[in-house]
Amino acid sequence: MSTTRMDDTPLPRRSIPLRHVMAVFVGNGLEFYDFLTFSYFAVYIARTFYPGGSASAGLLATLATFGAGFLTRPIGAMVIGRMGDKIGRKPAMVISFTLMGVAIVGLACTPSYAMIGPAAPILVLLFRLVQGFALGGEVGPTTAFMAEAAPPNRRGLYLSMQYATQDAAILVAGLVGTTLAAHLTAQQLQDWGWRAALLLGAAIVPFGLMLRRTLPETLGHVHPDESAPQAPAASRREAGRARPYLRIVVLGLMMLTAGTIGSYTLNYMTTYALDTLKLPATLAFSLLILNGGVSMCFEALSGWLSDKFGRKPVMIIPGVLLVLAILPCFWVIDHMHSIAALYGAEAVMAILAAVSAVPVIVTITETLPASIRSGAVAMIYAFAISIFGGSTQFMIKLLIDRTGNPLAPA
């Protein structure tokens, strides 16, 4: 099947060194590492900033704070994403990365509720909003950059790194969390362990900034071997507007919404194992290693498959299989009460979700013209993530509490 674009505007491409490609990958992974680490240590963060009332209420408050970080993602997408179309991909990526670094350090250094009272959760909320703003502006410019840097027949593989680096971050977070859980007590994890996990990512921010400042600019550069027939004058005038691409925007939003709910349900499995299944912290955090490692490998495979066989079959076939597998997988987890069942079911869902997700972002990106690519991708992604990514984990916990049914996440 062909992997040519649906419109006739050529994708810009420049030959760039591997170190520049890695600068985008590493920066993207680091931003997601620190954004998601908050979720993985939610049980301990709840005890630090929401000590009053029941443990369940504190966890719900922490998950609501985690979700609040998604509220500013559409704003970041509008501001920084559109900046990527107006002044370039490079400055937009540098700005988003800088803001993320500030938010990470601020969050990790926020004193506990016992030290400064109600000001503590307020500061945590503020830094989460800054994180969301930065991350909302990160996805559009980085995705556009990689599409424009990729050889035409490797666009799926290159763009698979958008997801693969996120899951590499999950893998690293899992390794860090498991190591800390194995060597620290629950009180130490609450007092400073989660802060150490955040600061570990923050320590690499200066290195990431230095790499990003050396990036070339891909906006406005068209490779000579990618010329295409000229569009009619009216179409060219509309190239910078999203209106002619409303169909791909709507379909892309729906597909990313489905993937988002699945992704954040799988990411919740650490908290699910700690809070619902009452498993030891070392076993719970090892789920991150499994989820991150499996997803990272199969996302890269998905990108390669979509270059070889086309986007649609790689989207649809594993997506259908995932829908059929969800309830049986959670039934196995709940009824067999074994580590093998938990790991096996998690791996099945993670593999199918990883393979089906990658061609979605590839199709959206390569369908949009360069003049709106960064902003449009950022907006589509941010709205899907902010509405459903921010609410999924809160809703899972709420449903489990209200129904008493551990199958609620399915």
N, C-alpha and C positions, 0 to 999 in steps of 0.2 A: 504494500500500500504506500501511496505517496505521502511524504511528510512536508509537502510544500504548504505555504501559508494560504489562508482562505482569501485574504485581500491581495492586491497586487503591489503593495508598497514594499520595497526590499528592506530586509533587515540589515542595519549597518553592522560591519564587522571589521575589526582590526586585529592583526596578529599581535598578541601581547605575551610577555614572558610568564612562565609558570609562577614566579614569585608574586606577580600581580594577581593572578587568579587565586592563589592561596591567600592573599591579603583579604579578598572578599569572603572566601570560605571561612577563614579563621575568625574574622570579625563577626560574621553572621552567627557562627556557632557560639562565640563568647556571649553575645547579646542574649541568645536563647538560654544559655546555661544559667545565667544569673536571673533571668526572668522566671524560669521554671523552678529553680532551686527553692524559691519561696514556697511553691506548692508542695514540694517533696518534704520540706521540714515543717509543714503546716501544723502538725500536732505539737511540736516544741515551740513554735512561734506563738501559737495560741496561749500557751502557758506563760509566755514572757510578756505579752502585751494585753491579754484579756484574761487575767487571773480570776476575776470574780465570777460567781455563778457556777453552773455545771460545766463539765469538760466538753459536753456536746455543744452547748451554747458558745463556748469559746472557740471551738473548731469552726462552727458555722460563721462566726464573726471574722475569723481569719480567712476563710474561703471567700467571704463577701469582700474582704479587702483585696484578696488575690483577684477577684473578679473586677474590682474597681479599676485595676490597672488596664483593663480592656476598654474602659469608657473613653479614654483619651486616645486610643489607637486610631479611630477615624480622623480625629483632629490632626494627629501627627501625619497621617496619610495625606490629608489635604494640604498641609503646610510643607512638609519635607518632601513628600512624594511629588507634588507639583513643582517644587523647587528643582527636582531632578530633571524635569522636562524643560525648565526655563533657563537655569544656569549651569546644569550639568549633573551627571551621575556622581562624580567624584566629590564635589563639595557637599552634596546631600548626604552621602555616606559618612563623611567626616563629621558633620554636625550631629547626625543621629548617634554615632558611636560615642562622641564626647558627652552628650546628654546622658546616655546610658551609664557611662563611667561615673558621672557625678551622682546619679540616683543610686547606683550600687553601693558606693562608699557611704553615702548618707544613710541608706537603709541599714547597712551592717553596723554602723556606729551609733544608731539611735538607742538611747538608754531605755531600760525596761520600765514597765508601769510602776514597779516598786520604787524606782528612783525619781521619776518626774511626773507620775500620775497620768491623768487623761491626755497630757501633751504627747505621750509616747505613741498611742495608736493614731493620733492625728498626724504626727510626723511620718509614721509608717505609710499612712494613706497618701500623704503628699508625695513621698518618694515613689510610691507605686504608680501614681498618676504620671509622674515624669518618666518613669520607665515605659509606661504604655505609650506615651507620646513619642518617645524615641524609637520604640520598636515598630510603631505604626508607620513611621517614616523610613524604616530600614528596608522593608521587604521590596517596595517598588523599585528604588534605585539599584539595589543589588541584583534583583531579578532581571531588570532591563539591561544592566551592564553585562551580565553573563550571557544573555541572549545575543547581544551585539558582539561579544567577544568570541562566541562559539563558531566553529566551522558549521556550515549549513547542515551537514549530515550527522552532526554530533550535538545538535541543540538539545535533544532530550537528555543525553548523558550529562551535559554541562548543567542544565537547569535542575536535574535531579539532585545536584549538590545543594540547592536551596533547602530541600527537606533532609538530605543526608547529613548536612552539617548541624541541623537542628537536633537530629537523633544522635549524632556524635556527641553533642552537648549533653543529651540525656544519658548516654553511656558514661561520660566523664562524671556527671553528677551522681550517677549510681555508684561508680567506683569510690568517689569521695564520701558519699553517704554511708556506704557499706563499711568502709575503712573506719570512719568516725564512730559508727554504731558498734563496731567490734572492739574498739579501744576506749570508748567513753561510756560513762554511766548515763542513764536517762537525765539526771540532773545536770550533768556536764553538757549534754547535747542541748538542753534548754538554756543553760547559762551562756555558753559561748561556742558550742559546736557548729550551730547553724550559721553563726557570724563568720566563723573560719571558712566555711564552705563558700559563702558569698565573696569574701575578700580574696580567696584564691583566684577567682575569676577576675576580680578588679585589678589584681597585680599584673595582669597581662594587658590591661587597657592601654598603657603607654606604648607598648610594642605594637599593638593593633593600630593605634593612631599613626605611628610612624610609617607603617606599611601602607596604610590607606592614603597618606599624603603623597606617596610616590606613584599612585595609580595614574595611568593615562586616562584621557576622556574619550568615551565612545560615542557620545551624542553628536550627531551631525556628520559622522564619517561613514561613507558608503563604500564598501569594497567593490572594485570594478567588475568582479566576476559574478556579482549578485544583482546586476541590473535587471529591470523588469519593464514591461510595456507601460507607457505613461497612462495614468488614469485620466478620464475626462476632466475638463476644467472644473466643473461643479464638484466632482468627487475630491479633487485636490483641495479645493477651498474648504471642504468639510473634513479634511484629514485630521485637523487639530481638534475636532469636536468629537465627543463620545456618542452623539446621537446616532450616526450610521452604524455604530457597533453595539447598540442597545441589546440585541439578541445575545451576543456573546457575554455581555456584562451580566444579564439576568441568569443565563444558564451557568456561567462561571460562579456567580454568587450561590446558586443552589448546590452546585457540586462541591464547592469549598465548604459550605455549611455542613453538608453530610460528612465530609472528611474531618472537619473540625470537631464535631460531636464525638466521632469515633476516636480521634486522637486524644482528646482530653479525658475521655472515659478510660482509655488505656493508661494515660498518665496518672489518673487517680488511683490506679491499682495499688500503689505503695501505701497511700492513706487507707484504702479499702482493706489491705492486709493488716495494717496496724490497728485500725479503729473497729472494723467489722469482724474480721477473721481472728483478731487478737494474736497475730503471729509475732515472733521476735523481730526486733528492728533489723537485724542482719539479714533475715530472710526477706523482709519487706523491701529493703533497699536493693537487694540483689535482683528484684524484678525490673528495676531501672536498667541494670546492666543487660539483662535479657532483652528488654524492649528496645533499648537504644542500639544494641549490637545487631539484632535481627533486622530492625527497621533500616538502619544505615546500609547494610549490605543489600537488602532487597530493593531499596529505593534506587540505588545505583544500577542494579540489574533492570529495574523497571524503565529507567531512562534509556538504557541500551536497547531494550526490547521495543520501546516505542519508536526509536530511530529505525529499527529493522523492520517492524511489522505494522507500524502506524499507531496513532494515539488511541483510536476508539477501542480496538479489541483489548488493549492492555488496561484501559479504564474499566470496561464493562464486565469482562469475564471474572476477574478476581473480586470486583464489587458485588456481583450477584452471589458469589460463593461466601463472601463475608456476611451478607445479610442472612443467609441460611445457617451460618455457623454460630452466630452470636448467642442465641438462647441455649443451644446445647453446650457451648463452652462454659457459660456461667453456671449451668446446671451441674456440670462435672465439677467445677470448682467448689460449689456449695455442698454437694452430696458426697464427694469422695474424700474430702478433707485430707488430701495428701499433697506434699510439695510437688511431686511429679505431675499431678493433675493440674495444679495451679500454673506451673511453668509451661506445661504442654499447651493448655488452653490459651494462655497469654501469647505464646509463640505463634499459634495458628492465627489468632486474630491480628497480631502485629504484622505478620507476613502478608496477609491478604490486604490489610489496610495500606501497607507501604506500597505494594505493587500498583494498586488502583489509584492512589493519590497523585503520583508524580505526573502522569500525562495531563492532568487537569490544569496545573499551573503552566505546563509547557504550552498547551493549546491556547490558553488565555493570552499568554505573553506574545507568542508568535503571530497571533491573529490581529493584535492591535498595532497601529502605526507608531513609529518612533516618537512622533510629536506629542503623543498622549500616553505613551507606554508606561512610564514610571508612575505617573499620578493615577492612571486608571487601574493598574495592577495593585498599587498600594491601597486604593479605595475599596476595590472588590474584596481583597484579602482582609482588610481591616474591619469591614462591616461584618463579614462572615465570622471572623474571629471574635470581635468585640461582643456581638450579640450572643453567640452560642458558646464560644470558648470560655468567656467569662462566667457564664451561668451554668455550664454543664456540671462542674464538680459540686457547686452549691446545691443544685437540684438533685444530684445523686444522693448526697448526704441527707437532704431533706426528705426524699422519698423513702430512704431506708429507715429513717427515724419515724416517719408517719405510718409506714406500712409494716415495719418489722420484718420485711422480706428482703433477704440478701440478694435476691435475683433482680431487684429494682434497677441496677445499672444496665441490665440487658435491654 
